[in-house]
Amino acid sequence: MPDALIAALMMLAAAASAAAAPLAGWSPDADAARDYARQRAGDVSFHVRTERKQWGLDPDRMAASASVVKAMLLVAYLNRLDVRRRALQAADRGLLDPMIRYSDNDTATAVHNLVGDAGLRQVARRARMKRFAPQPAWGLSLISARDQTRMWLRFEELVPRRHRAVAMKLLRTIVPRQRWGIGRVRLPDGWKLFFKGGWGSGTGLVDHQVALLRRGEERVAMAILTTGNPSHAYGNQTLRGVAKRLLRDLR
């Protein structure tokens, strides 16, 4: 092999190594996030996962999913046999866009009626979730933070190739009124955020967020689950406070 070609290949390898280095050496400030979470009212659990490592606080605690399960409904719908092999039509977008971008409950119920609990279980199996438990009322399906990061780190792979761009665009273009918590955290240049939030009443207020952060081939999956919040605004503040601490050294 000519010396010039060898030199060029070595330079490319060095550049690729340098590009990957920031995440290879990065870890979230999990201690600060844990300290903050323990000072908040209610119960907080979180999990962060990269290709190499994972961190968390009570990551196997189970909680009602609220609207974060809509991301699983999206995957289940796009994998239906009558959907995965064809282009999406207006009727498909009429269900998926409101369900994800606006967190509309009526379209989520329509999708759940189509995919059923069997569709959600199939997504959970493919994502290698260990504890997911669907419920007749989709918002009461039980999830854990650790299971959610299993899915979100490899989210694109769970979606048929022809539908991946659409799915990721939906998760990246959540409307402003749904962009609380991590949606308010400023990310370093080059990082893209794909996420879904959920909130609702129950035993205290529930506020959750699940997310994928991506820059080139680098990726970070995150799930923050909060229950027993005194108010929705309080839960939003908790989500943002945990996410901000976890991500503040991401460069």
BAFI-3210 file (N, C-alpha, C; in Angstrom, 3 decimals, decimal comma, padded with zeros to 6 digits):
// residues 251
n [1|2|3|4|5|6|7|8|9|10|11|12|13|14|15|16|17|18|19|20|21|22|23|24|25|26|27|28|29|30|31|32|33|34|35|36|37|38|39|40|41|42|43|44|45|46|47|48|49|50|51|52|53|54|55|56|57|58|59|60|61|62|63|64|65|66|67|68|69|70|71|72|73|74|75|76|77|78|79|80|81|82|83|84|85|86|87|88|89|90|91|92|93|94|95|96|97|98|99|100|101|102|103|104|105|106|107|108|109|110|111|112|113|114|115|116|117|118|119|120|121|122|123|124|125|126|127|128|129|130|131|132|133|134|135|136|137|138|139|140|141|142|143|144|145|146|147|148|149|150|151|152|153|154|155|156|157|158|159|160|161|162|163|164|165|166|167|168|169|170|171|172|173|174|175|176|177|178|179|180|181|182|183|184|185|186|187|188|189|190|191|192|193|194|195|196|197|198|199|200|201|202|203|204|205|206|207|208|209|210|211|212|213|214|215|216|217|218|219|220|221|222|223|224|225|226|227|228|229|230|231|232|233|234|235|236|237|238|239|240|241|242|243|244|245|246|247|248|249|250|251]
n.u [000,852|000,635|002,668|001,478|-001,240|-001,492|-000,851|-002,982|-005,144|-004,471|-004,769|-007,531|-008,479|-007,527|-008,969|-011,576|-011,385|-010,908|-013,312|-015,059|-014,122|-015,063|-017,575|-016,777|-015,197|-016,979|-019,180|-022,330|-023,287|-024,111|-024,148|-024,713|-027,250|-028,621|-028,477|-029,964|-032,461|-033,244|-033,918|-036,298|-039,894|-042,095|-041,444|-038,527|-036,952|-034,241|-032,459|-029,524|-027,949|-025,221|-023,316|-021,375|-021,613|-023,693|-025,891|-027,741|-030,658|-032,513|-033,413|-035,085|-037,534|-041,027|-043,535|-046,594|-047,024|-048,062|-048,077|-045,641|-045,630|-046,634|-044,616|-043,860|-046,227|-046,107|-043,915|-044,976|-047,172|-045,960|-044,739|-046,745|-048,039|-049,496|-048,565|-045,767|-044,590|-045,239|-045,581|-046,258|-049,527|-052,011|-053,936|-052,486|-050,602|-052,392|-053,044|-050,549|-049,033|-050,538|-050,590|-047,900|-046,524|-048,284|-049,168|-051,702|-054,532|-056,784|-056,065|-054,013|-055,418|-056,850|-054,738|-053,793|-055,990|-055,680|-053,117|-053,027|-052,404|-050,705|-049,121|-047,654|-046,292|-044,682|-042,963|-041,669|-040,360|-038,567|-037,035|-035,747|-036,749|-037,351|-039,323|-041,665|-045,180|-048,120|-051,328|-054,954|-055,909|-053,979|-052,276|-051,735|-049,953|-047,131|-043,843|-040,226|-037,357|-034,896|-035,616|-036,754|-034,534|-033,210|-034,778|-034,703|-032,030|-031,574|-033,540|-034,144|-033,587|-035,702|-037,713|-039,194|-037,046|-037,882|-039,562|-038,158|-037,101|-039,389|-040,441|-038,389|-038,382|-040,873|-040,469|-038,576|-039,761|-041,577|-044,296|-044,132|-045,595|-045,455|-042,866|-041,418|-039,230|-036,555|-036,711|-036,266|-033,658|-030,540|-028,584|-025,238|-023,636|-024,432|-025,671|-028,641|-031,999|-034,358|-037,462|-040,003|-042,636|-044,671|-047,566|-049,832|-052,645|-052,974|-051,770|-050,865|-049,301|-048,039|-045,055|-043,095|-040,186|-038,644|-035,805|-033,636|-030,437|-028,437|-025,488|-024,018|-022,586|-022,606|-024,413|-026,852|-029,043|-031,864|-033,958|-036,371|-038,361|-041,015|-043,093|-045,934|-045,870|-046,433|-047,598|-048,137|-046,383|-044,368|-043,406|-042,403|-040,288|-038,673|-037,975|-036,497|-034,438|-033,113|-032,340|-030,714|-028,547|-027,544|-026,642|-024,858|-022,088|-021,808|-020,161]
n.v [-001,197|002,207|004,769|007,297|006,725|005,153|007,049|008,812|007,190|006,786|009,363|009,732|007,788|008,808|011,178|010,201|008,904|011,079|012,447|010,749|010,768|012,720|011,687|009,142|009,573|010,752|011,191|011,302|013,750|012,112|011,923|014,537|014,795|012,771|013,751|016,104|015,023|013,578|015,539|016,469|016,630|013,762|010,800|009,976|008,559|007,636|006,878|006,590|005,858|004,883|003,725|002,367|002,514|002,799|004,614|005,417|006,095|004,312|002,683|000,581|000,946|000,788|002,515|004,113|004,661|006,943|009,319|008,657|006,125|006,383|006,578|003,923|002,962|004,240|002,892|000,292|000,641|001,400|-000,939|-002,665|-005,162|-004,274|-001,765|-001,439|-002,070|-000,195|003,189|005,878|007,147|009,794|009,197|007,673|009,562|011,299|010,046|009,576|012,003|013,866|012,260|011,988|014,550|016,425|015,068|013,860|012,295|010,943|010,036|008,371|006,396|005,356|004,279|002,409|000,713|-000,461|-001,740|-003,087|-004,723|-006,756|-005,753|-003,797|-005,446|-006,859|-004,831|-004,306|-006,763|-006,818|-004,613|-005,554|-005,187|-005,780|-005,587|-004,398|-003,842|-004,000|-002,333|-002,356|000,301|002,373|004,391|003,601|001,572|-000,204|000,892|001,057|003,111|002,056|000,111|001,784|003,225|001,179|000,808|003,378|003,929|002,484|003,255|003,838|001,410|-000,184|000,592|000,205|000,525|002,233|003,984|005,352|008,004|009,587|008,838|009,708|012,428|013,208|012,808|014,703|017,105|017,967|019,878|023,313|023,717|021,266|020,916|020,689|020,352|018,352|019,347|022,014|022,295|023,514|022,302|021,286|022,458|020,704|018,466|016,575|016,383|013,925|013,104|012,120|013,116|012,707|013,123|013,067|012,371|010,515|008,573|011,127|013,568|012,569|012,877|012,387|011,836|010,629|010,006|010,394|011,471|012,631|012,808|012,689|009,554|009,259|008,698|009,127|007,763|008,496|008,389|009,745|009,429|010,608|010,667|011,407|014,182|017,516|019,311|019,841|021,757|021,670|019,079|019,375|021,115|019,461|017,485|019,042|019,941|017,536|016,573|018,681|018,592|016,037|016,322|018,439|018,392|017,501|017,612]
n.w [000,000|-000,881|000,677|000,990|000,956|003,218|005,178|004,844|005,621|008,284|009,278|008,936|010,703|013,105|013,233|013,442|015,897|017,556|017,269|018,559|021,101|023,117|024,139|024,823|027,039|028,718|031,483|033,131|035,599|037,903|040,685|041,580|040,438|041,806|044,460|044,200|043,360|045,617|047,355|046,495|046,528|046,610|044,596|042,817|040,055|037,916|034,874|032,957|029,917|027,909|025,067|026,421|029,261|032,240|034,440|037,419|039,514|041,633|039,406|038,624|039,684|039,476|037,610|036,656|033,213|031,949|029,302|028,090|027,069|024,588|022,721|022,467|021,404|018,937|017,720|017,666|015,962|013,507|012,883|012,163|010,003|007,804|007,493|007,642|005,188|003,309|002,046|004,318|004,769|004,548|006,479|008,322|009,245|010,366|012,698|014,001|014,129|015,857|018,174|018,998|018,696|019,837|021,987|022,041|023,392|022,360|019,781|020,553|021,919|019,752|018,232|020,087|020,156|017,685|017,697|020,105|023,337|022,706|020,629|022,037|023,847|022,076|021,156|023,590|024,003|021,811|022,430|024,609|027,150|030,623|032,563|031,751|031,774|030,213|030,413|030,445|030,263|028,511|029,544|032,106|031,954|033,141|033,728|033,830|034,541|033,701|031,793|029,866|028,872|027,617|025,351|024,139|023,514|021,245|019,477|016,737|015,454|016,090|014,487|011,264|008,437|006,307|007,594|009,499|009,393|009,515|012,033|013,799|013,265|014,253|017,005|017,458|017,007|018,937|020,102|021,325|023,791|024,983|025,644|028,186|031,109|030,181|027,649|027,964|028,589|027,710|025,124|024,145|021,103|018,140|019,226|019,076|020,170|020,929|022,137|024,563|026,643|029,603|031,611|034,412|036,605|039,655|042,179|043,629|041,458|038,271|036,472|033,724|031,634|028,683|026,641|023,763|023,052|020,474|018,565|015,636|015,540|018,214|021,225|023,785|026,070|028,085|030,940|033,062|035,798|037,685|040,527|042,648|042,754|043,974|042,206|038,659|037,598|039,520|039,159|036,550|037,063|038,601|036,692|034,862|036,542|037,274|034,709|033,789|035,555|035,033|032,422|032,280|031,843|029,298|026,326]
ca.u [000,000|001,461|002,807|000,522|-002,553|-001,413|-000,908|-004,339|-005,997|-004,153|-005,371|-008,965|-008,710|-007,298|-010,088|-012,736|-011,154|-011,073|-014,732|-015,752|-013,511|-015,809|-018,540|-016,068|-014,706|-018,007|-020,147|-023,251|-023,072|-025,181|-024,178|-025,453|-028,649|-029,203|-028,645|-031,091|-033,693|-033,617|-034,440|-037,577|-041,074|-042,478|-040,430|-037,821|-035,974|-033,726|-031,423|-028,796|-027,237|-024,481|-022,868|-020,389|-021,885|-025,017|-025,962|-029,145|-031,209|-033,689|-033,831|-036,054|-038,814|-042,109|-044,455|-047,528|-046,273|-048,670|-047,963|-044,385|-045,871|-047,009|-043,473|-043,973|-047,353|-045,587|-043,120|-045,873|-047,988|-045,132|-044,361|-047,878|-047,772|-050,114|-047,967|-044,306|-044,098|-045,745|-045,411|-047,302|-050,575|-052,572|-054,624|-051,448|-050,077|-053,460|-052,968|-049,239|-048,591|-051,112|-050,247|-046,532|-046,119|-049,201|-049,529|-053,159|-054,947|-057,760|-055,361|-053,278|-056,389|-057,120|-053,577|-053,789|-057,031|-055,178|-051,950|-053,320|-051,327|-049,753|-048,161|-046,747|-045,409|-043,685|-041,957|-040,894|-039,461|-037,499|-036,168|-035,159|-037,271|-037,495|-040,378|-042,811|-046,457|-049,219|-052,595|-056,063|-055,780|-052,571|-051,501|-051,408|-048,925|-046,042|-042,523|-039,099|-036,403|-033,869|-036,203|-036,951|-033,274|-032,916|-035,466|-034,367|-030,677|-031,630|-034,909|-034,291|-033,528|-036,990|-038,641|-038,831|-036,126|-038,559|-040,315|-037,325|-036,978|-040,649|-040,542|-037,448|-038,811|-041,962|-039,914|-037,715|-040,546|-042,631|-044,751|-043,575|-046,288|-045,108|-041,415|-040,956|-038,147|-035,359|-036,922|-035,825|-032,222|-029,731|-027,599|-024,088|-023,794|-024,300|-026,507|-030,066|-032,834|-035,590|-037,981|-041,442|-042,996|-045,994|-047,969|-051,215|-052,975|-052,986|-051,341|-050,032|-049,131|-046,969|-044,347|-041,994|-039,620|-037,703|-035,146|-032,383|-029,602|-027,606|-024,576|-023,333|-022,750|-022,654|-025,795|-027,136|-030,455|-032,167|-035,349|-036,593|-039,731|-041,351|-044,467|-046,237|-045,561|-047,519|-048,232|-047,476|-045,257|-043,308|-042,804|-041,603|-039,053|-037,841|-037,429|-035,460|-033,311|-032,371|-031,732|-029,657|-027,376|-026,990|-026,078|-024,134|-020,713|-021,828|-019,507]
ca.v [000,000|003,414|005,490|008,410|006,183|004,757|008,269|009,344|006,339|007,053|010,655|009,516|007,043|009,732|012,114|009,484|008,694|012,361|012,792|009,917|010,893|013,411|010,819|008,008|009,965|011,504|010,540|012,295|014,084|011,351|012,231|015,792|014,527|012,009|014,651|016,983|014,244|013,172|016,706|016,828|015,927|012,624|009,794|010,226|007,568|007,953|006,001|007,115|004,758|005,093|002,454|001,722|002,530|003,229|005,226|005,586|006,194|003,445|002,603|-000,485|001,303|000,764|003,641|004,212|005,290|008,135|009,418|008,191|004,878|006,702|006,254|002,496|002,821|004,645|001,776|-000,829|000,960|001,389|-002,323|-003,466|-005,754|-003,488|-000,424|-001,436|-002,288|000,822|004,579|006,365|007,912|010,875|008,616|007,307|010,789|011,872|009,408|009,629|013,372|014,392|011,417|012,236|015,959|017,146|014,123|013,731|011,026|010,242|009,292|007,289|005,321|004,740|003,453|001,265|-000,215|-001,167|-002,580|-003,893|-005,012|-007,652|-004,908|-003,211|-006,500|-007,160|-003,766|-004,524|-007,906|-006,436|-003,657|-006,297|-004,742|-006,884|-005,418|-003,689|-004,521|-003,210|-002,337|-002,018|001,742|002,423|005,301|002,943|000,556|-000,033|001,014|001,447|003,974|001,235|-000,474|002,807|003,546|000,065|001,066|004,646|003,930|001,829|003,512|003,741|000,024|-000,809|001,127|-000,188|001,493|003,228|004,913|005,898|009,464|010,157|008,617|010,557|013,816|013,421|012,895|015,884|018,319|018,113|021,266|024,066|023,566|019,956|020,838|021,057|019,497|018,257|020,195|023,367|022,265|023,882|021,275|021,766|022,448|019,423|017,425|016,620|015,790|013,237|012,754|012,089|013,344|012,265|013,512|012,757|012,227|009,162|008,761|012,290|013,804|011,857|013,605|011,574|012,097|009,650|010,768|010,039|012,574|012,059|013,650|011,727|008,199|009,292|008,685|009,007|007,542|008,966|008,306|010,316|009,155|011,251|010,434|012,072|015,612|018,368|019,972|019,585|022,689|021,165|017,938|019,898|021,652|018,313|016,900|019,915|019,958|016,281|016,514|019,689|018,099|014,873|016,656|019,704|018,228|016,937|018,543]
ca.w [000,000|-000,937|001,950|001,063|001,298|004,631|005,980|004,786|006,438|009,687|009,635|009,073|011,941|014,217|013,280|013,966|017,315|018,243|017,277|019,521|022,420|024,165|024,787|025,391|028,346|029,431|032,356|033,686|037,011|038,548|042,117|041,750|040,100|042,918|045,603|043,892|043,321|046,974|048,052|045,901|047,013|045,792|044,291|041,561|039,597|036,590|034,324|031,799|029,281|026,684|024,501|027,287|030,691|032,670|035,764|037,755|040,859|041,737|038,001|038,393|040,291|038,499|037,667|035,534|032,121|031,351|027,837|027,490|026,349|023,207|021,858|022,183|020,476|017,625|017,182|017,389|014,779|012,305|012,605|011,706|008,690|006,743|007,509|007,548|003,828|002,383|002,461|005,208|004,114|005,357|007,635|009,292|009,845|011,171|014,012|014,638|014,415|017,101|019,317|019,450|018,783|020,725|023,045|022,003|023,976|021,529|018,734|021,219|022,150|018,450|017,895|021,008|019,702|016,507|017,973|021,278|024,279|022,038|019,931|023,032|024,364|021,045|021,242|024,815|023,786|020,890|023,128|025,729|028,441|031,569|033,559|031,200|031,964|029,640|031,132|029,542|030,040|028,102|030,378|033,367|031,717|034,104|033,115|034,684|033,841|033,048|030,587|028,852|028,193|026,705|024,092|023,512|022,963|019,930|019,030|015,284|015,018|016,343|013,495|009,899|007,835|005,475|008,429|010,572|009,317|009,993|013,477|014,528|013,124|015,203|018,357|017,537|016,777|019,938|020,099|022,462|025,077|025,530|025,779|029,517|031,594|029,350|026,475|028,299|028,888|026,550|024,789|023,373|019,653|017,448|019,818|018,759|021,209|020,564|023,454|024,814|028,026|030,004|032,958|034,723|038,017|040,183|043,554|043,371|040,030|037,578|035,418|033,217|030,315|028,140|025,580|023,098|022,593|019,419|017,786|014,776|016,031|019,678|021,685|025,209|026,371|029,431|031,396|034,384|036,212|038,948|040,977|043,907|042,698|044,463|041,073|037,377|037,497|040,390|038,470|035,442|037,637|038,976|035,472|034,328|037,465|037,140|033,380|033,707|036,284|034,342|031,112|032,250|031,354|027,946|025,402]
c.u [000,882|001,478|001,780|-000,858|-002,585|-001,546|-002,321|-005,289|-005,737|-004,768|-006,879|-009,289|-008,535|-008,446|-011,328|-012,607|-011,376|-012,540|-015,477|-015,279|-014,360|-016,812|-017,856|-015,579|-015,740|-018,778|-021,063|-022,891|-024,192|-025,273|-024,973|-026,933|-029,330|-029,458|-029,849|-032,410|-034,174|-034,161|-035,842|-038,717|-041,429|-041,315|-039,845|-036,907|-035,484|-032,702|-030,850|-027,955|-026,504|-024,106|-022,029|-020,842|-023,325|-024,969|-027,433|-029,403|-032,492|-034,252|-034,857|-037,390|-039,887|-043,047|-045,403|-046,916|-046,776|-048,341|-046,622|-044,579|-046,292|-045,854|-043,473|-045,138|-046,936|-044,820|-044,027|-046,690|-047,163|-044,661|-045,538|-047,617|-048,356|-049,561|-046,487|-043,803|-044,537|-045,429|-046,558|-048,265|-051,127|-053,260|-053,635|-050,933|-051,115|-053,563|-051,650|-048,792|-049,213|-050,689|-048,876|-046,270|-046,984|-049,612|-051,040|-053,577|-055,919|-057,074|-054,522|-054,205|-056,717|-055,969|-053,532|-054,843|-056,567|-054,058|-052,170|-052,139|-050,273|-048,704|-047,178|-045,789|-044,335|-042,585|-041,069|-039,913|-038,291|-036,525|-035,467|-035,537|-037,521|-038,784|-041,645|-044,094|-047,575|-050,481|-053,715|-056,152|-054,306|-051,716|-051,116|-050,405|-047,714|-044,693|-041,482|-038,144|-035,363|-034,398|-036,358|-035,648|-032,822|-033,544|-034,908|-032,946|-030,660|-032,982|-035,069|-034,345|-034,847|-038,034|-038,239|-038,041|-036,855|-039,292|-039,455|-037,264|-038,232|-040,744|-039,636|-037,815|-039,949|-041,413|-039,012|-038,521|-041,768|-043,011|-044,292|-044,279|-046,046|-043,612|-040,961|-039,737|-036,926|-035,487|-036,500|-034,340|-031,446|-028,637|-026,425|-024,356|-023,606|-025,179|-027,965|-030,835|-034,097|-036,210|-039,496|-041,667|-044,366|-046,314|-049,433|-051,412|-053,009|-052,746|-050,348|-049,864|-047,897|-046,370|-043,148|-041,438|-038,633|-037,098|-033,944|-031,697|-028,586|-026,759|-023,733|-023,637|-022,811|-024,097|-025,875|-028,634|-030,706|-033,648|-035,414|-038,072|-039,974|-042,813|-044,667|-045,883|-046,724|-048,239|-047,484|-046,268|-044,082|-042,610|-041,945|-040,255|-038,109|-037,194|-036,288|-034,227|-032,461|-031,637|-030,556|-028,397|-026,732|-026,205|-025,122|-022,686|-020,660|-021,264|-019,148]
c.v [001,239|004,155|006,603|007,914|005,755|005,974|008,842|008,527|006,561|008,359|010,518|008,790|007,935|010,703|011,450|009,247|009,964|012,742|011,998|010,157|011,606|012,512|009,623|008,330|010,665|010,612|011,609|012,590|013,433|011,656|013,508|015,585|013,738|012,906|015,564|016,219|013,884|014,323|017,091|016,028|014,784|011,666|010,054|009,051|007,992|006,921|006,658|005,984|005,274|003,723|001,660|001,550|002,921|003,706|005,363|005,840|005,390|003,140|001,524|-000,228|001,376|001,951|003,556|005,091|006,672|008,150|008,987|006,884|005,146|006,471|004,771|002,224|003,206|003,505|000,610|-000,577|000,855|-000,015|-003,214|-003,967|-004,922|-002,069|-000,454|-001,509|-001,213|002,212|004,982|007,263|008,965|010,334|008,202|008,542|011,465|011,253|009,721|011,043|013,917|013,578|011,750|013,723|016,747|016,312|013,973|012,339|010,243|009,439|008,168|006,109|004,601|003,832|002,216|000,244|-001,036|-002,149|-003,502|-004,053|-005,924|-006,850|-004,265|-004,253|-006,855|-006,096|-003,985|-005,680|-007,512|-005,456|-004,285|-005,696|-005,955|-006,807|-004,749|-004,503|-003,659|-003,357|-001,976|-000,522|002,018|003,310|004,732|001,807|000,848|-000,081|001,259|002,297|003,145|000,619|000,568|003,175|002,404|000,330|002,304|004,691|003,371|002,081|003,298|002,292|-000,705|-000,411|000,630|000,917|002,594|004,278|005,609|007,416|010,135|010,029|009,563|012,030|014,135|013,634|014,112|017,176|018,373|019,591|021,984|023,816|022,206|019,828|021,349|020,196|019,520|019,102|021,628|023,432|022,573|022,844|021,893|021,658|021,043|018,325|017,648|015,854|015,196|012,758|012,657|012,290|012,788|012,756|013,176|012,607|010,761|009,289|009,907|012,436|013,092|012,781|012,776|012,174|010,994|010,267|010,027|011,328|011,997|013,131|012,723|010,318|008,135|009,388|008,476|008,807|007,893|008,770|008,852|010,126|009,801|010,995|011,149|013,543|016,433|019,126|019,592|020,496|022,219|019,976|018,365|020,415|020,526|017,684|017,740|019,914|018,707|016,247|017,491|019,211|016,911|015,276|017,844|019,572|017,608|017,964|017,789]
c.w [000,000|000,390|002,091|001,478|002,759|005,534|006,011|005,658|007,920|010,147|009,821|010,364|013,151|014,363|013,850|015,455|018,101|018,336|018,334|020,951|023,462|024,880|025,428|026,794|029,199|030,375|032,920|035,137|037,813|040,038|042,377|041,460|041,223|044,122|045,391|043,967|044,727|047,810|047,566|046,536|046,067|045,585|042,909|041,265|038,231|036,172|033,089|031,240|028,048|026,131|025,505|028,727|030,968|034,117|036,125|039,222|040,868|040,341|037,704|039,091|039,205|038,714|036,490|034,455|031,743|029,856|027,269|026,736|024,905|022,241|021,513|021,243|019,058|016,973|016,805|016,123|013,499|011,929|012,234|010,283|007,553|006,670|007,157|006,105|002,841|002,913|003,383|004,442|005,067|006,604|008,725|010,023|010,723|012,551|014,722|015,002|015,706|018,330|019,882|019,663|019,762|021,936|023,172|022,482|023,089|020,425|019,336|021,493|020,840|018,031|018,789|020,612|018,500|016,845|019,162|022,225|023,651|021,283|020,876|023,590|023,351|021,033|022,452|024,651|022,896|021,531|024,329|027,080|029,325|032,383|033,013|031,349|031,404|030,480|030,152|029,249|029,763|029,006|031,725|033,172|032,582|033,412|034,200|033,860|033,095|031,756|029,481|028,155|027,297|025,341|023,402|022,962|021,546|019,259|017,532|014,810|015,222|015,311|012,112|009,205|007,063|006,302|009,488|010,553|009,853|011,515|014,251|014,401|014,084|016,611|018,547|017,453|017,692|020,031|021,374|023,787|025,723|025,827|027,150|029,879|030,701|028,089|026,695|028,625|027,613|026,329|024,038|021,877|019,092|017,995|019,448|019,830|020,597|021,884|023,453|026,304|028,320|031,394|033,154|036,206|038,386|041,666|043,551|041,871|039,493|036,527|034,999|031,933|029,959|026,885|025,002|022,693|021,629|018,774|016,937|015,254|017,549|020,136|023,193|025,356|027,831|029,711|032,814|034,707|037,568|039,266|042,308|043,923|043,259|043,351|039,805|037,209|038,346|039,741|037,301|035,930|038,041|037,749|034,918|035,229|037,374|035,800|033,270|034,401|035,580|033,098|031,126|031,782|029,966|026,977|024,115]
res [m|p|d|a|l|i|a|a|l|m|m|l|a|a|a|a|s|a|a|a|a|p|l|a|g|w|s|p|d|a|d|a|a|r|d|y|a|r|q|r|a|g|d|v|s|f|h|v|r|t|e|r|k|q|w|g|l|d|p|d|r|m|a|a|s|a|s|v|v|k|a|m|l|l|v|a|y|l|n|r|l|d|v|r|r|r|a|l|q|a|a|d|r|g|l|l|d|p|m|i|r|y|s|d|n|d|t|a|t|a|v|h|n|l|v|g|d|a|g|l|r|q|v|a|r|r|a|r|m|k|r|f|a|p|q|p|a|w|g|l|s|l|i|s|a|r|d|q|t|r|m|w|l|r|f|e|e|l|v|p|r|r|h|r|a|v|a|m|k|l|l|r|t|i|v|p|r|q|r|w|g|i|g|r|v|r|l|p|d|g|w|k|l|f|f|k|g|g|w|g|s|g|t|g|l|v|d|h|q|v|a|l|l|r|r|g|e|e|r|v|a|m|a|i|l|t|t|g|n|p|s|h|a|y|g|n|q|t|l|r|g|v|a|k|r|l|l|r|d|l|r]
***
